[in-house]
Amino acid sequence: MKVRLLVTVIVLALIAGVVYRTQFAETGDDKKGGGEQALAVKTVAVAVRDFPRVIDLPGTLEAAQQVAIVAQASGTVLRQHVQEGAQVRAGELLFTLDARPAQARIAQSQAALAGARAETAEAEQKLARLAPLMPPGYISQQEFDDARVALESARARAGSVRAELESARIEVDHAQIRAPIAGRVGRIAIRQGSLVQAGGEPLTTIVAPGALDARAGLAEADWPQLIAARAAGKVMAEVTADAPDAAARQATAVQGELVFVDTQLDPATGAVPLKVRLVGSPGALMPGQGVRLRLLLGRLADVMVLPEAALQHGQGGTYVYVVRDGRAVVQPVRTTHSLDGQLVVEGELQAGEAVLVEIPKRLKEGGKVTLEGAAAQKKPGEAKP
């Protein structure tokens, strides 16, 4: 029994010695080789190229020519001559109001005007009779002056009646509401029998076919660069539907030109109103639709460009991991512009240097890395095509 126990102890001791020697040998090899395993990383090369200068703004479309139809006379709607969505010509009759009260005033004014003219004629005749009697002294100066004042009063009454008659005639004309421009009729807010007031709410709108305008507000901070771009020439813009899907936005993309920038801030929004006139007549866009405007201000020449995924944030600011001599080196950078997931950066970088875009959890500053993909073949100083 004691012999078996002794043999067992000896065997276990031998096994432990072999394990120890094996581990010691591996540890020694790790120490001899540095003890660090390189991590495979995904990188992109620093690109040096021109970069667009843009300002992105939310906006709203409106028809370049749109008219609100407002009644110029009060009255009851006798007839509606058009329907919603109808195409009308300039001068076409839209609504007819009840003009009978105005027509009654025309008749009344015509009668009053006839009486005023008769009074004027009588006063002229009286003054003509009295005029020869004044020099010999057959009549007093007061009597002659009264006759002259009576004539002037009769003429004034006749003029007032003529003005009333003309006003009534204009009101009769305004009872027929016509289209001031050619276009498509919008929603009609009244119906036959409705009472409308002069200068009240619009009865409908007419939108002329053709060009659309996109209105937006420019932040005060962006004002200087827009003014500088306008001084250099025309400022073009790209307008897309305000859709969450990038493909849907691209499908509606149209070009436009900046045609108006206000000279003062809107006190309600704190922004500078501006207007972009769209080129052509895009069928996928309509008045009242929300859009995105991208003002194209020019290009930045020969700047370093990296994807947003490469940028890291720390307590000391923004930085990127750059592969140098097979190790991931922290390089502080500063971003100046961004567009569609790309960044313009400033810092001690070289064209073609490999920058990490996916950061492994085990990566430490200065750690060994190996490159994946085509970036592994890049050499520092070689620009990205």
Order of alpha helices (4+ residues) and beta strands (2+ residues): alpha-beta-beta-beta-beta-beta-beta-alpha-alpha-beta-beta-beta-beta-beta-alpha-beta-alpha-beta-beta-beta-beta-beta-beta-beta-beta-beta
